[in-house]
Every structure is written in structure tokens, then in C-alpha cells.
Amino acid sequence: EELEASLFEVVGLLNCAASNITDDEERDELARMNLKAGIKASENAAFDTAKVYFKAGREALGPRGWEGDYSTMLDLCSDGANACFLTGDFDTMNDHIEEVLSKDIDTKEKYRVS
């Protein structure tokens, strides 16, 4: 509950130190925390802020994201594309959509982002 109240501050500080986090499990947790912060920002209509969290989450997972934490990566791309749409950042939105569509995943999952 305390973490929830200060989620943005905690995640912001962790993102500042992200380059020093090398353990895959810790990077996965950082990505999930960024997803949670992005969703919370979106719920508060702070879509520009949400985009920052979704991007940081994708960066935390890195190139292994689709294999390491598929569900989180899909959520980061899907919610990230939505935040980009709502802020008029159509180029980045299309990048997220193309990334998901290029993956060998169930078609039903692809609909979440398109």
C-alpha cells in the first residue's frame, strides 16, 4: 500500500538507476513496475507521463523482452500504443503496433495493439 502511494517516485528513482541493474529478474520487476506506473498515469489522463513509463519498461526488458516476459512486453506495447495515440504521437504508436504484429504470437493477442 505504501508503494502504491509513492509509485511514481519509487519507479522514477529506479529508472534513474536502471543502467546499473543487470540481473534479469530485477529488470523484469522494473518493467512490471513501469507498466503499473504507466497504467496509473493513464488512468489519471497523464498520457505523456504514461508514455515515459511504458518506454522505460520496454527498455528494462530490452531485446529479450518477448522471450523473457512476453505478457509484460505485450502490455507495455499495447498500452504504450494507446498512450501515443492519445497524445498524437502516431509515429511511435505505429512502431509499437508494427513490433507486435511482427511477432509470432496468437492473432487474438495482436488485436490488443491494433
C-alpha positions as CSV (number, residue, x, y, z in Angstrom):
1,E,0.0,0.0,0.0
2,E,2.9,2.4,0.8
3,L,4.5,1.5,-2.6
4,E,1.2,2.3,-4.3
5,A,1.0,5.7,-2.7
6,S,4.5,6.6,-3.9
7,L,4.7,4.5,-7.0
8,F,5.7,7.3,-9.3
9,E,8.6,8.4,-7.0
10,V,9.9,4.9,-6.5
11,V,9.7,4.0,-10.2
12,G,11.3,7.3,-11.2
13,L,14.3,6.7,-8.8
14,L,14.7,3.1,-10.0
15,N,14.6,4.3,-13.7
16,C,17.4,6.6,-12.9
17,A,19.5,3.7,-11.8
18,A,18.3,1.3,-14.5
19,S,21.6,1.1,-16.3
20,N,23.1,-0.3,-13.1
21,I,20.5,-3.1,-12.9
22,T,22.0,-6.2,-14.6
23,D,20.0,-9.0,-13.1
24,D,17.3,-10.2,-15.5
25,E,14.7,-10.8,-12.7
26,E,15.3,-7.3,-11.3
27,R,14.9,-5.9,-14.8
28,D,11.7,-7.8,-15.2
29,E,10.4,-6.4,-12.0
30,L,11.4,-2.9,-13.0
31,A,9.5,-3.4,-16.3
32,R,6.4,-4.5,-14.4
33,M,6.6,-1.5,-12.0
34,N,6.9,0.8,-15.0
35,L,3.8,-0.9,-16.5
36,K,1.9,-0.3,-13.3
37,A,3.0,3.3,-13.2
38,G,2.1,3.8,-16.8
39,I,-1.3,2.4,-16.3
40,K,-1.8,4.5,-13.2
41,A,-0.7,7.6,-15.1
42,S,-3.1,6.7,-18.0
43,E,-6.0,6.3,-15.5
44,N,-5.2,9.9,-14.4
45,A,-5.2,11.1,-18.1
46,A,-1.4,11.9,-17.8
47,F,-0.7,10.2,-21.2
48,D,2.6,11.9,-21.8
49,T,3.9,10.7,-18.4
50,A,2.4,7.2,-19.2
51,K,4.4,7.0,-22.4
52,V,7.6,7.6,-20.4
53,Y,6.9,4.7,-18.1
54,F,5.8,2.4,-20.9
55,K,9.0,3.2,-22.8
56,A,11.2,2.7,-19.7
57,G,9.5,-0.7,-19.1
58,R,10.3,-1.8,-22.7
59,E,13.9,-0.6,-22.3
60,A,14.2,-2.5,-19.0
61,L,13.2,-5.8,-20.7
62,G,15.4,-5.0,-23.7
63,P,15.8,-7.3,-26.6
64,R,15.0,-10.4,-24.6
65,G,11.6,-8.9,-23.6
66,W,9.4,-11.0,-25.9
67,E,11.1,-14.2,-24.7
68,G,11.7,-13.2,-21.1
69,D,8.4,-11.7,-20.1
70,Y,6.1,-11.9,-23.0
71,S,2.9,-10.8,-21.2
72,T,4.5,-7.6,-19.8
73,M,6.1,-6.7,-23.1
74,L,2.7,-7.1,-24.9
75,D,1.0,-4.9,-22.2
76,L,3.8,-2.3,-22.5
77,C,3.4,-2.2,-26.3
78,S,-0.4,-2.2,-26.2
79,D,-0.8,0.4,-23.5
80,G,2.1,2.4,-24.9
81,A,0.5,2.5,-28.4
82,N,-2.8,3.7,-26.8
83,A,-1.0,6.5,-24.9
84,C,0.9,7.5,-28.1
85,F,-2.5,7.7,-29.9
86,L,-4.0,9.8,-27.2
87,T,-1.1,12.3,-27.4
88,G,-0.9,12.4,-31.2
89,D,2.5,10.6,-31.3
90,F,1.4,8.5,-34.3
91,D,4.9,7.5,-35.5
92,T,5.7,5.9,-32.1
93,M,2.3,4.4,-32.0
94,N,2.9,2.7,-35.4
95,D,6.3,1.5,-34.2
96,H,4.6,-0.3,-31.2
97,I,1.9,-1.8,-33.5
98,E,4.4,-3.0,-36.1
99,E,6.6,-4.5,-33.3
100,V,3.7,-6.6,-32.0
101,L,2.4,-7.5,-35.5
102,S,5.9,-8.7,-36.4
103,K,6.0,-11.2,-33.6
104,D,4.9,-14.9,-34.0
105,I,2.1,-14.7,-31.5
106,D,-1.6,-15.6,-31.5
107,T,-3.6,-13.3,-33.7
108,K,-6.0,-12.6,-30.9
109,E,-3.1,-11.1,-29.0
110,K,-2.2,-8.9,-31.9
111,Y,-5.7,-7.3,-31.9
112,R,-4.9,-5.8,-28.5
113,V,-2.5,-3.4,-30.1
114,S,-4.0,-2.7,-33.5
